[in-house]
Amino acid sequence: MIQSTQGGAATHAPLLAIEGLTKSFGKVEVLRSVDLGVAKGEVVTVIGPSGSGKTTLLRCVNFLETYDSGSIRIDGREVGYKDAGGRVRRGERELAGIRADTGMVFQSFNLFPHLTAAENVMLGLRKVRGKSKAEARAAAEHWLSRVGLGHKADSLPGELSGGQQQRVGIARAVAMEPKILLLDEITSALDPELVGEVLEVVRSLAAEGMTMLMVTHEIAFARDASHRIVFMADGKVAAAGPPSEVLAAASHNQRLGAFLARFRASHF
């Protein structure tokens, strides 16, 4: 059974359990028998070079990508298929509910340009969670205020900065009350001066116990905000553990050392 570590204690029933996960695009094997567990309330950050399978891993957890073999379970429930072995795909209604439990924040914001900030947050609450318009509006206002955008509830995405749009994306995901939050390079499309405001929101959610699986190149942030760091290379988990241990392992892990060397001077 997969074990995950939070604050040094072993957890035998991870909220997210990934076992033997494989995924290919044509002849290119992107994920090669990946095992990973994430405990409730744990923040796990995945780092690694481009092409190592990080984003594909997140997209498989949310079943935005199908997976070829292996298992992904959230709270014991197989994500994309009715069972891990039979490969009977779940219906779209089931998948919508599962995706709501695995809230995802994308690197490119993915807001609907014709909807206000509040309406972007409300959409999933009404269509997937079945909330009334008043309930959805109240939740949207709460979470927009929580990310510092209460005064922008009725603004269109085009009237917001990139950092503000990304904070709306975070509010939209967490308003659904997901069991786990997936964050895919959420600062990569931002100007450098806007990165801090987005990371501060993530840091505060982590401090409040939000379970997160995050892909980022913000190494200093990963070091400070994560319970564990996972280093991926060539579609495999090449190193994993508490941030201090993984970052220290660069001295004897050549791939990890080469990857981190690009960040040491300016990032940590």
N, C-alpha and C positions, 0 to 999 in steps of 0.2 A: 504493500500500500504506500502511496505517495505520502511523504511527510513534508510539512512546511514549518518554517521556524519564524516565530514572532517574538521579539524581545528575548530570544535565547531559549524559549520553551517549545518543545515539539508538540505539534497538533496533529492528531491521527485522523481527523475527518475534515480535510480542507474544503472550504466553500467551493473553490474551483479546482477540479482535478483533471489534469491532462495526462494521458498515458499513451505512449507509443504512437504519437501523432505523426502522420506522413501526409505530404501534399506535393503534387507535381503539376507543373504547367507543361504539357507535352512531354518531352524527354528530360526536362529540367526538374530535378528533385529539389524543391525549395525547403521543405521541412523533412527531417530525417529522424524519425522515432524520438520525438520530443516528449519528455516527461517534465511536468511542472505542477506544483500544488500551491494554492494561495489560500491562506486562512482568513476567516472573517476578521475584518478590521486591519488587515495587513496591507502594506504598500510594497509592491514588487515592481522594480524597474528593470526593463529589458534594454540593454545597450548592445551595440555591435556595428560592424561596417555595413554599408549599403549592400543589399543583396543577401544578407545573412538570414532573412526569413522573419524579421521582427514584425513588420506590419501584416504579413500573411498570417502569422500566429494570432494576432489580435482579431483579424477579420474572420478567422476560423472559429474563434471563441464566440463571436457574434453571429456566426453562420452567414456572413456576407460572402464568404468563400466556403464551398464544400470541402470536406477533407476526405482523403482516399482511404485511410485506415487509422486505427487507433480509436481513442475515446476522449470526449470532452464532456464532463459532467459538472453541473452547477447545482449545489444542494442535492447531489445524488441523482439528478435527472440528466439523461443524455441530451445534448443540445440540439443537434440538427436532425437526428434520426430517432426512430422509435426504440431502437436498440443499437448497441455498438456493432454487433456482428451481422445483423440482417440487412443493414443499410436501407431500411425503408424510411424515406424522407418524410418529415413531418409536414402537415398541411400549412398553408400560409397563415391561417389564423393562429395556430399553435406557435408558429415561428415568430409572429408579431408579439405574442406574450413573452416568449423567451428573450427576444431582443430587447423588450422593455426592461427585463431584469438584468440585462447586460448593457447598460447605457454607454454609448460611445461618443467621444468627442474627437472630431476629425481635424486634420491639419489645415484643411481649406474651409473651415467654418460650416459650409453646407447649410446656410440659412436660406429660407425662402425670401427672395428679394421683395416680393409684393406684400409680405406680411410684416407687421410691426414686431418689435422685440417681444412684447407680451404675447402676440398671436403665434409667434414661432414656438414659444414655450407651451402655450395652451394646446397646440394641435394634437400632440401625442396624448395629453391628459384627457382630451375629449374623445378622440377616436379609439385609443387603445385602453385607457383606464376607465372610460365611461363616465367621467365627471361632468357635472353640469357646467354651463358657461360661467356661472358665478363662482363655482368651486375652482374651476380651472384658472379663472382670472385672479382669484385670491392667491392661489399657489404660485402663479407666474409673478405676481407683484412681490410676494415673499422672497422668492429665489432671485429675482432681479435685484432686489434690495440687498440680498445676502452677498451678491457679487459686486455690489457698489453701483448698480445701474437702475435703481428705483426711479430716478428722474428721466430715464430714457425708455420707459415702458412703451410709449406710443411712437417711438422713432422707428423709421425703416432702416434696414441694414445699411443702405447706401448713405445714411446720415451718421453712421457710427465709424469710429476708427477700427483698425484691424483688431487691436486688443479688446475693444469693447465688443466687437462681433464674436470674438472667441469666448468672452465671458458670458455672452448670451447663449452660446453653444453649451457651455458648462452648465448654466442654469437650466437649459432645456433638458439636459441629460439627468441631472440630479433631481429635478422636479418629479420625474417618473418614479423616484424612490427605488432605484435599481439595487440589486444585491451586490453587484460589482460594477465599478466604473472603469471603462477602457479609454485610455488617453493615447492617441497616436500622433506623436511629434507635434503637439498642439502649439508650439512656439515657432516652428520652422518657417511659417509664412509671415511672421511678424517682423517689423523693424526692431532693431536691438533695443530701442528705448521703451518698447511696449512689452517686452518679454517679462519684465519683473512683475507687472501688474497681474498678468495671467498666472504666473507661478505662485504668487502670493495667495491667490484664491485656492489653488490646488493644495498648497501647504496648509491652509486653514481647514479645508475639508479633511485632509489626512489627520490633522490633529484632533478632529472630532470623531474619528473612527471609521471613516468611509473606506471600504475595501477597494483597492485600486490595482490594476495592472497597466503599467505605463511604459511607453516607448519614448525615449528622449535622447538627444545628444547634449543636454544640459547636465554635464557630469557632476558639477558641484552641487546642483540641486538634487540629483539622484543620490549623491552621497549623504546629503543632509536630511532628505525627506523620506528615504526608503528604509524599510526593515531589511530588505534583501535586494541585491543586484544580481541579475542574470546576464551573463555575457554570451551572446550567440555568434557563431561563426560557421559558415558553410551549412546552414540549416540545422545545426545541432547546438545544444547547450554545452558550451566549452568551459564555463566556470559559473559557480553560483554560491552565494553565501552573504553574510552581513557585509555592508559596504566597505568597512575597513579591511576585511579579509580579502575581498575580491580586488580592490584597488591595490592592495599590497602584493597580490599574486602576480602583478605585472612583471615583477623582477624575474620570475621563472616560467611565465607563460608567454611565449614569443608572440602569438597572435594578439593576446590581450595587451601586451606591452606596446606593440606597434600601433594598435588602435588608440590607446590612451595617450601615447606620445604626441598625438596631434592636438590634444586638448590641454596638456599640462601647463604650458606657458601662459595661456590666457584664461583658462576656465577654472582651475583648482590647483 
